[in-house]
Every structure is written in structure tokens, then in C-alpha cells.
Amino acid sequence: MEALKNHYQLFDLLPNEVIVNTFTFVDADTLFDCRLVCKRWKELLDEYAFQEKAARENEFMNDGRGYHSFSQINSNDIRKLDLPWYVFYAIIKYDPFNRNLVKNHCGQDEWNHWGNVTNTFWTMRRDTDMFDYADLSCIQQIPQDNRHVLSDPDFDGHTSCFVIDFQYLRSIKQKIIFKDYGLNEIVMKTLRPKISCSAWYYRESEYSRNIIYTLRATVYSRTNEIIGVCDNIETGLQTEFGWNKVSNSLDTQGDETFLILHHYITNIRLSTLLYNFKMSCSVVKISLPIKYKNVNCYMHI
């Protein structure tokens, strides 16, 4: 009974190495709560445990490929990274860096997660001067002979695409809230990471030169102010028919709260002809800054 009454004192006798090793077997949220237990625990967690847990778990994550966030970092160098504890906490719980944050990026889940989808367009009837609505936008499979497209690892094994038939204007967009991936204001201000966006699109024929395709990533602050825009504008004059890829990136200032990825297509000649335009593999990635990749300042307990 005496031993039970003084169990906390016995735990205090354990060396730091043993305590940190024990912490690595605890889930991220429980570790977060453990920071409130006592000063010693908080110091060990903040200085070592979150980082050690991330390093040890890395080889078991993502089907043995490790955390996406460490994909550009040698697994042995994770313990050398000079990052605050809350960055490791975000990685352990959300793994937000260097992975695609776009949901349903290839249309594998129909039109789910995409907003501003207008499934109709005007088409001339043969027997009258009236216009009818028709629904020709759909999801298709990309033929397997397009290996140069499907070999892009960002497809993640999916082979579908959005098919857009339109007149005048067509757009779809998706909102990505950074906090949903552990990228709160503190993390963004600390790291100021780079945001990259890309997509594949398909022009079918000579008529598609009348189309201007734009992939735009607009970044907003907590007060809904626009603080960054990343544009890819393709007029059809500088691209070949078939599949093409657009990509761009922008640096962050630390105040970014959410992003809207927007595909929109404009018919500059307002023709009554319809064009078969396809899009797939929408990607938004936030990179762990390079300056944190080769830091040799890890101190053993």
C-alpha cells in the first residue's frame, strides 16, 4: 500500500530516456494532454517525445513509405530537425505536408466536395429556335494508353477525370481549410511554408483553342481577406492537343487560413459549338520548408 501511495515518486525516479521511450507508445492527443501533468513531463514532451515518436513511427506509416511530411527527408535525419513540438504533433496526427489536400481530386467520387457545379448548358434544338438544357458533364476513365499522364504519382492509382461540356462559362471549386490538417495560425506563422498547386487538363480538337482554362488558388486570411493568388492561365495557343499539365506555387506569409482551388473555363468566342474539355488530378500541397531539412542540432537526452 505504501508503494501505491508513493507511485508518483517512484515514477519520478525513472531516467528521462525511459520516460520518453514510454511516451512514444502513446497517441498524439493523449501526449498533448500529458503536457499539463507537470513541468518535467512538459519539458520532455516538448523537447524530445513528440519528435522521437515521429521518428520511430515513420517507417510504419503510409504503407511503409513513411509520413508524407518527411518524404523529402532522410528517415535518419528526422531526429536532427530543429522544429517546435507542435509541428511534430501536427505531423503525427494529420501528416499535412507534402501530400495532396484536395478531396476527390480525380472525380473518383463523382462531384462530391466540389462546389459551383452547374450540370447544364444551352444547346440548340434542330427543329426549333428554342434552347434546351442538357446534362453532358460526367466522369470518364482516362484510357490506359495515356501512360505519361497516369504515371504521375499524384493520381494515386485513380484513372478517372471530370468531363466538362459547356457554353459561356464553367467552373468548379473546392475550399481547403488549413486548420483541418493541423496547420493552425501558430504552425503557419512559424514555418511560412510554400503552397503548390497543379492539375491535368485535356484539349480534344482545334475548336478548343476558343477556350481559356484557368487553375487558380486563392489564399485567404482569418478575416476572409485575399492575401495570395496563384494563377495558371492556358489560352490554348501555347499547348498541344491531348493532356497537358499546369503547375505553380506561392510563398506564404504566415497569415493564411484557407485556400480555394478554382477551375474555370471561358469560351472567348461565345460559339454555339460544344467542346469536350477534361480535367483531373487536382493537387494542392504544402511543403515543409527546406531550411528545416538538414539541421544537425539534435541533442540526446
HELIX and SHEET records of a PDB file:
HELIX    1   1 GLU A    2  LYS A    5  1                                   4    
HELIX    2   2 HIS A    7  ASP A   12  1                                   6    
HELIX    3   3 ASN A   16  PHE A   23  1                                   8    
HELIX    4   4 ALA A   28  CYS A   34  1                                   7    
HELIX    5   5 LYS A   39  LEU A   44  1                                   6    
HELIX    6   6 LEU A   45  ALA A   49  3                                   5    
HELIX    7   7 PHE A   50  GLU A   57  1                                   8    
HELIX    8   8 ASN A   58  PHE A   60  5                                   3    
HELIX    9   9 HIS A   68  PHE A   70  5                                   3    
HELIX   10  10 SER A   75  LYS A   80  5                                   6    
HELIX   11  11 TRP A   85  TYR A   94  1                                  10    
HELIX   12  12 ARG A  147  LEU A  150  1                                   4    
HELIX   13  13 PRO A  153  PHE A  155  5                                   3    
HELIX   14  14 PHE A  178  TYR A  181  5                                   4    
HELIX   15  15 GLU A  185  LEU A  191  1                                   7    
HELIX   16  16 GLU A  206  ASN A  210  5                                   5    
HELIX   17  17 ILE A  290  TYR A  292  5                                   3    
SHEET    1   A 2 PHE A 121  MET A 124  0                                        
SHEET    2   A 2 PHE A 131  ALA A 134 -1                                        
SHEET    1   B 5 CYS A 138  GLN A 141  0                                        
SHEET    2   B 5 SER A 160  ILE A 164 -1                                        
SHEET    3   B 5 PHE A 277  SER A 287 -1                                        
SHEET    4   B 5 LYS A 194  ARG A 203 -1                                        
SHEET    5   B 5 GLY A 242  ASP A 251 -1                                        
SHEET    1   C 4 LEU A 169  ILE A 177  0                                        
SHEET    2   C 4 PHE A 258  ASN A 267 -1                                        
SHEET    3   C 4 ILE A 211  TYR A 220 -1                                        
SHEET    4   C 4 ILE A 226  GLU A 234 -1                                        
END                                                                             
